[in-house]
Amino acid sequence: MKEALLIFAATWGFAALPPAAHADPVVLSLVHAATTTHPAHLAALQFAKRVEERTHGQIRTEIFPASQLGSENELLQKVRLGAVDMDVTSMNYLIKYEKTFSVVVMPYLFDSYAHAHRVLDGPAMNWLAPLAEKQGFVILSNWEWGFRNITNSKRPINVPEDVRGLRVRVPPVAELEATMQALGAEVSKVGFKELPQALAQGLVDGQENPLNVIYYNKLYEAQKHLALTRHVYYNTLHLMSTATWAKLTPAEQAIVREESKAAGDGMRKKIIAEEEELIAKMAAAGVKVTRPDPAPFRAATQGARDEIRRFAGDENVRTFLKMVDAERRQ
């Protein structure tokens, strides 16, 4: 009965852990790839502060930003092995462990942020979270990254044909490569840390990322053109190693989940609210901004959707698209 009361209290936001849940304080490591000025880092700081407060110092969090401990693929593997406790990473990095996650990276799925959130917080979470857990990851909550857009140094992009022939850097994600290739781009796989220099030296013509990544990493400084193509929505996950999760009491687990969601909700609000401000700042710095009609881009990327369907499997794609369509009608 005592444990049940503690779980109830934690679930409803009371810091009511027993005074000796652990012999010594638990120190959790949290890694992410964002800069220290990015909303992801601010969300991580909020999460750490609130969990420590609510557990009376029994759970503390050490944060390692800007890929200090390795690349995103390396960090996720460390979480899987239990060498690192938590990661804030894009959903696409789970594809190497479970191909079903590739359905989320299909181009032009979502009508808006609210539409994406309804799908990914609701039916998709219920479907995908157990698959992640089988691979060693507990999904604590969805955070944010945003809709991806294209910058380049050559020309404005208004129609899909304007992308043709551009050397565009994409992350090592086959689904994003397929989307850019469907638009006629020459795909480059420059590492993210090397990307600013590659753009400055003209080794690649452009890149594609959410607005917050473009701005906070100053990728726009070597680019003349920004096209708000919004071609793929990128979800970010706050993950914990299943090994670490098992070491926490049920009351601690409840607090960690609550504060993860609260931090992620705050990150979402900030990223969405500041998009037009970031666009204006980049325009003031000399970047020419275009807002292409998405319809021809959606048609041009059908080949990428077909490729993802072959990889993920027809049944998985049908399952996910049903969720997307159902939430579109809300």
C-alpha positions as CSV (number, residue, x, y, z in Angstrom):
1,M,0.0,0.0,0.0
2,K,2.9,2.4,0.9
3,E,4.5,1.9,-2.6
4,A,1.1,2.4,-4.3
5,L,0.7,5.7,-2.5
6,L,4.1,6.8,-3.5
7,I,3.5,6.1,-7.1
8,F,0.2,8.0,-7.0
9,A,1.9,11.0,-5.4
10,A,4.7,11.0,-8.0
11,T,2.2,10.6,-10.8
12,W,0.3,13.7,-9.7
13,G,3.4,15.8,-9.3
14,F,4.3,15.5,-5.6
15,A,7.9,15.0,-4.6
16,A,7.2,12.2,-2.2
17,L,10.1,9.7,-2.6
18,P,11.1,7.7,0.5
19,P,14.1,9.2,2.2
20,A,16.3,6.1,1.4
21,A,15.3,4.9,-2.0
22,H,19.0,4.5,-2.7
23,A,22.0,4.2,-0.4
24,D,23.8,6.9,-2.4
25,P,22.5,9.5,-4.9
26,V,22.0,8.2,-8.4
27,V,23.9,10.3,-11.0
28,L,22.5,9.9,-14.5
29,S,24.3,10.9,-17.7
30,L,22.4,12.7,-20.4
31,V,23.9,13.3,-23.9
32,H,22.7,15.2,-26.9
33,A,24.1,16.8,-30.1
34,A,22.7,20.3,-29.8
35,T,24.7,23.5,-28.9
36,T,24.4,24.9,-25.4
37,T,22.2,27.8,-26.8
38,H,19.8,25.4,-28.5
39,P,16.3,24.8,-26.9
40,A,17.2,21.1,-26.5
41,H,20.0,22.0,-24.1
42,L,17.7,24.3,-22.2
43,A,15.1,21.5,-22.0
44,A,17.8,19.1,-20.7
45,L,18.7,21.6,-18.0
46,Q,15.1,22.0,-16.9
47,F,14.7,18.2,-16.8
48,A,17.8,17.8,-14.6
49,K,16.8,20.6,-12.2
50,R,13.3,19.4,-11.7
51,V,14.1,15.7,-11.2
52,E,16.8,16.6,-8.7
53,E,14.3,18.9,-6.8
54,R,11.5,16.3,-6.8
55,T,13.7,13.5,-5.7
56,H,15.4,15.6,-2.9
57,G,18.8,15.1,-4.6
58,Q,18.6,11.4,-4.9
59,I,18.7,11.6,-8.7
60,R,21.1,14.0,-10.3
61,T,21.8,14.4,-14.0
62,E,25.1,15.3,-15.7
63,I,24.6,16.7,-19.2
64,F,27.0,16.3,-22.0
65,P,26.0,18.6,-24.9
66,A,27.3,19.1,-28.5
67,S,28.2,15.4,-29.0
68,Q,31.0,15.6,-26.5
69,L,31.0,11.8,-26.0
70,G,30.7,10.8,-29.6
71,S,28.6,10.9,-32.7
72,E,24.8,10.5,-32.5
73,N,25.1,6.9,-33.7
74,E,27.8,6.2,-31.1
75,L,25.9,7.8,-28.3
76,L,22.8,5.8,-29.0
77,Q,24.8,2.6,-29.0
78,K,26.3,3.6,-25.6
79,V,22.7,4.1,-24.3
80,R,21.7,0.7,-25.6
81,L,24.7,-0.9,-23.8
82,G,24.0,1.0,-20.6
83,A,27.3,2.9,-20.8
84,V,25.3,6.2,-21.0
85,D,22.0,6.6,-19.3
86,M,20.0,9.0,-21.5
87,D,20.1,10.5,-24.9
88,V,18.1,13.2,-26.7
89,T,18.2,12.1,-30.3
90,S,16.2,12.1,-33.5
91,M,13.9,9.2,-34.1
92,N,15.6,8.3,-37.3
93,Y,18.7,7.0,-35.4
94,L,16.6,4.1,-34.1
95,I,16.1,2.8,-37.7
96,K,19.3,0.8,-37.6
97,Y,17.9,-1.2,-34.7
98,E,14.2,-1.4,-35.8
99,K,13.2,-0.7,-39.4
100,T,9.7,0.2,-38.5
101,F,10.9,3.6,-37.3
102,S,11.7,4.6,-40.9
103,V,7.9,5.2,-41.6
104,V,8.1,8.4,-39.5
105,V,10.7,9.9,-41.9
106,M,8.5,9.7,-45.0
107,P,8.3,13.0,-46.8
108,Y,5.2,15.2,-46.5
109,L,3.3,13.2,-44.0
110,F,2.1,15.9,-41.6
111,D,0.0,19.0,-42.2
112,S,1.3,20.9,-39.1
113,Y,3.1,20.5,-35.9
114,A,-0.1,19.8,-34.1
115,H,-0.9,17.0,-36.5
116,A,2.5,15.5,-36.0
117,H,2.2,15.7,-32.2
118,R,-1.2,14.1,-32.2
119,V,0.1,11.1,-34.1
120,L,3.5,10.7,-32.4
121,D,2.3,11.3,-28.8
122,G,-0.7,9.0,-29.3
123,P,-1.2,5.9,-31.4
124,A,2.4,6.0,-32.8
125,M,3.9,6.0,-29.3
126,N,1.8,3.1,-28.2
127,W,3.0,1.2,-31.3
128,L,6.7,2.2,-31.4
129,A,7.6,2.4,-27.8
130,P,7.5,-1.4,-27.2
131,L,9.6,-1.9,-30.3
132,A,12.2,0.5,-28.9
133,E,12.2,-1.2,-25.5
134,K,13.0,-4.6,-27.2
135,Q,16.2,-2.9,-28.5
136,G,17.2,-1.5,-25.1
137,F,15.6,1.9,-25.1
138,V,12.8,3.3,-23.0
139,I,11.1,6.3,-24.7
140,L,10.5,8.8,-21.9
141,S,8.7,11.3,-24.2
142,N,8.8,13.1,-27.5
143,W,10.8,16.3,-27.7
144,E,11.1,18.5,-30.8
145,W,13.4,19.1,-33.8
146,G,11.1,20.4,-36.5
147,F,10.3,20.4,-40.2
148,R,13.3,20.3,-42.4
149,N,14.1,23.0,-45.0
150,I,16.8,23.5,-47.6
151,T,19.5,26.1,-47.8
152,N,22.0,26.6,-50.6
153,S,24.5,29.0,-52.1
154,K,23.5,28.8,-55.7
155,R,19.8,29.8,-56.4
156,P,16.4,30.3,-54.9
157,I,14.2,27.2,-54.7
158,N,10.6,27.7,-55.7
159,V,9.8,24.4,-57.5
160,P,11.3,20.9,-57.3
161,E,13.3,21.5,-60.5
162,D,15.3,24.1,-58.7
163,V,16.8,21.4,-56.5
164,R,18.1,19.4,-59.4
165,G,21.9,19.2,-59.6
166,L,22.6,20.9,-56.3
167,R,25.1,19.1,-54.1
168,V,23.1,18.8,-50.8
169,R,24.5,17.4,-47.6
170,V,22.2,15.1,-45.7
171,P,22.7,13.0,-42.5
172,P,23.6,9.3,-42.9
173,V,19.9,8.5,-43.2
174,A,18.8,6.5,-46.3
175,E,15.3,7.9,-46.1
176,L,16.5,11.5,-46.2
177,E,18.9,10.6,-49.0
178,A,16.0,9.2,-51.0
179,T,13.9,12.4,-50.5
180,M,16.7,14.6,-51.8
181,Q,17.5,12.3,-54.6
182,A,13.9,12.2,-55.7
183,L,14.1,16.0,-56.0
184,G,17.2,15.6,-58.2
185,A,19.9,16.6,-55.7
186,E,23.4,15.1,-55.7
187,V,23.6,13.8,-52.1
188,S,26.7,14.4,-50.0
189,K,27.4,12.7,-46.7
190,V,29.7,15.3,-45.0
191,G,29.7,14.8,-41.3
192,F,27.8,17.4,-39.3
193,K,30.8,18.8,-37.5
194,E,32.5,19.3,-40.8
195,L,29.4,20.9,-42.4
196,P,30.1,24.6,-41.7
197,Q,33.5,24.4,-43.2
198,A,32.2,22.3,-46.2
199,L,29.6,25.0,-46.9
200,A,32.1,27.9,-46.5
201,Q,34.6,26.2,-48.9
202,G,31.9,25.3,-51.4
203,L,32.5,21.6,-51.1
204,V,28.7,21.2,-51.0
205,D,26.1,23.7,-52.3
206,G,23.7,23.3,-49.5
207,Q,22.1,21.3,-46.7
208,E,18.7,20.5,-45.2
209,N,17.8,20.8,-41.6
210,P,15.1,22.3,-39.3
211,L,15.3,26.1,-38.8
212,N,16.6,25.9,-35.3
213,V,19.6,23.7,-36.4
214,I,20.3,26.1,-39.3
215,Y,20.2,29.1,-37.1
216,Y,21.9,28.0,-33.8
217,N,24.7,26.3,-35.8
218,K,25.1,29.3,-38.0
219,L,24.8,27.2,-41.2
220,Y,23.1,30.1,-42.9
221,E,26.2,32.2,-42.8
222,A,27.6,30.5,-45.9
223,Q,24.3,30.2,-47.7
224,K,22.4,32.8,-49.8
225,H,19.1,31.0,-50.0
226,L,16.6,29.4,-47.6
227,A,13.6,27.5,-49.0
228,L,10.9,26.6,-46.5
229,T,10.2,23.2,-48.1
230,R,9.2,21.5,-44.8
231,H,9.8,18.2,-46.6
232,V,10.2,15.9,-43.6
233,Y,9.1,16.4,-40.0
234,Y,11.8,15.3,-37.5
235,N,10.8,14.0,-34.1
236,T,13.3,14.0,-31.2
237,L,13.1,11.4,-28.5
238,H,14.3,11.5,-24.9
239,L,15.5,8.0,-24.3
240,M,16.8,6.1,-21.4
241,S,18.7,2.8,-21.3
242,T,16.4,-0.1,-20.2
243,A,19.2,-1.1,-17.8
244,T,19.1,2.3,-16.1
245,W,15.3,2.4,-16.1
246,A,15.3,-1.0,-14.2
247,K,17.4,0.6,-11.4
248,L,14.8,3.3,-10.6
249,T,11.9,2.7,-8.3
250,P,8.4,3.0,-9.7
251,A,8.0,6.4,-8.0
252,E,11.3,7.6,-9.5
253,Q,10.2,6.3,-12.9
254,A,7.0,8.3,-12.7
255,I,8.9,11.5,-11.8
256,V,11.4,11.0,-14.6
257,R,8.6,10.5,-17.2
258,E,6.7,13.6,-15.9
259,E,9.7,15.9,-16.0
260,S,10.8,14.5,-19.4
261,K,7.4,15.4,-20.9
262,A,7.3,18.8,-19.2
263,A,10.8,19.6,-20.6
264,G,9.8,18.3,-24.1
265,D,6.6,20.4,-24.1
266,G,8.6,23.5,-23.3
267,M,11.1,22.8,-26.0
268,R,8.2,22.3,-28.5
269,K,6.6,25.6,-27.6
270,K,9.9,27.5,-28.0
271,I,10.9,26.0,-31.3
272,I,7.5,26.5,-32.9
273,A,7.1,30.0,-31.4
274,E,10.5,31.3,-32.6
275,E,10.5,30.0,-36.2
276,E,9.3,33.2,-37.8
277,E,11.8,35.1,-35.6
278,L,14.7,32.9,-36.8
279,I,13.6,33.4,-40.4
280,A,13.5,37.1,-40.0
281,K,17.0,37.1,-38.4
282,M,18.4,35.1,-41.2
283,A,16.7,37.4,-43.8
284,A,18.2,40.4,-42.0
285,A,21.6,38.7,-42.4
286,G,21.1,38.7,-46.2
287,V,19.6,35.2,-46.7
288,K,16.9,35.2,-49.4
289,V,13.8,33.3,-48.2
290,T,11.3,31.5,-50.4
291,R,8.1,29.7,-49.4
292,P,7.5,27.1,-52.1
293,D,4.1,25.5,-52.7
294,P,4.4,22.0,-51.1
295,A,2.1,20.2,-53.6
296,P,4.6,19.8,-56.4
297,F,7.3,18.7,-53.9
298,R,5.0,16.1,-52.5
299,A,4.4,14.7,-55.9
300,A,8.1,14.8,-56.8
301,T,9.0,12.8,-53.7
302,Q,6.6,9.9,-54.3
303,G,9.6,7.7,-55.3
304,A,11.1,8.3,-51.8
305,R,7.9,7.1,-50.2
306,D,7.9,4.0,-52.3
307,E,11.5,3.3,-51.3
308,I,10.7,3.6,-47.6
309,R,7.7,1.4,-48.1
310,R,9.9,-1.3,-49.6
311,F,12.3,-1.0,-46.7
312,A,9.8,-0.8,-43.8
313,G,7.3,-3.2,-45.2
314,D,3.8,-2.6,-46.6
315,E,2.0,-3.5,-43.4
316,N,4.1,-1.1,-41.3
317,V,3.5,1.7,-43.7
318,R,-0.3,1.0,-43.9
319,T,-0.5,0.9,-40.1
320,F,1.3,4.2,-39.7
321,L,-0.6,6.0,-42.5
322,K,-3.9,5.0,-40.9
323,M,-2.8,6.8,-37.8
324,V,-1.7,9.8,-39.8
325,D,-5.0,10.0,-41.6
326,A,-7.1,9.4,-38.5
327,E,-5.4,12.2,-36.6
328,R,-5.7,14.5,-39.7
329,R,-9.5,14.4,-39.2
330,Q,-9.3,15.6,-35.6
